[in-house]
């Protein structure tokens, strides 16, 4: 039988990985001022998915589900917002050196 500690550790690890996975994408978009390689449709679906997960967590009264999915939702929505913001903008010049 799996202990509660192990189950919670796996859940926390999964949540941290999910949340952290968006940070490099956000940093790259901001640094380059270019989101042309980001799929608009994918991030729309991702934002909808995290929204539904957060609602599901609220219906279950599960604060870990709510918190981790709201954070992931915020980061995915930021990528989506940057995609819209930088649409049609030329990318920033490449840094030399």
ABEGO torsion letter per residue (X at the ends): XBBAAAAAAAAAAAAAAAAAAAAAAAAAAAAAGBAAABBAAAAAAAAAAAAAAAAAAAAAGBAAAAAAAAAAAAAAAAAAAAAAAABGBBBBBBBBX
